[in-house]
Amino acid sequence: MAGIDALLEIMAKLRDPETGCPWDVEQTFASIAPYTIEEAYEVDDAIRRNDIEGLCDELGDLLLQVVFHARMAQELGHFAFADVVDAVCEKMVRRHPHVFADAEVEDAAAQTRNWETIKAAERTARGETQHPLDAIPVTLPALTRAAKLQRRAARAGFPVEAPDEGDIGQRLFALVAEANATGVDPEQALRDVAERFRASIREEPEG
């Protein structure tokens, strides 16, 4: 833990109102959130490029974001980094009873269903009345969010009936349903086509 302790100390010094960095001191959860999202995308990019050295660096940047948010929460008296770690450890043990207890699952698909059941039980225990679909962030990329909404609705027993025609949005939604049905990530599919398009244009001679 020496490494993480050093990072926590660095962040504490950066946030010190008297001797810290003025930029770091003035940040808030809201102002840092876009950087957190950006760092997550950069981790994804390193993975897709199979840049393992870059992945190490990007994971460090993403970890810094977690430490940053935890430090601000600690200053406000809400929680600290150790609480974040404890919470995720408890969650992982609770949601994997087939690993840490005596439950059994047949395969990954069964575990996905079990995971959703456990999450629903957690929401009930907390007294939440939020519909499962409402838990999917509206800030996700549109294609990704549509795909997650459709998959979660299907698991809840509400099969998706995609329209065959209509406006552009309806047609996109129908294509997302087709992608889900064939096991294709629609966001990645569009990325791949866009990249092939970019590469083809760059290969064209100028003039």
FENLINFEN-V134922 format. One record per pair of residues at least 24 apart in sequence whose ideal C-beta (glycine too) atoms are under 6 Angstrom apart, sorted by the first residue. I is the first residue (numbers start at 1). J is the second residue. D is the distance in whole Angstrom. If there is no record, write none. Layout:
((I;J;D) (I;J;D))
This chain:
((7;67;6) (8;81;6) (11;67;5) (11;71;5) (15;71;6) (32;68;6) (36;65;4) (39;65;5) (116;155;6) (141;187;6) (143;186;5) (143;187;5) (144;187;5) (146;173;6) (146;176;4) (147;176;5) (147;180;6) (147;186;5) (150;177;6) (150;180;5) (151;180;6))
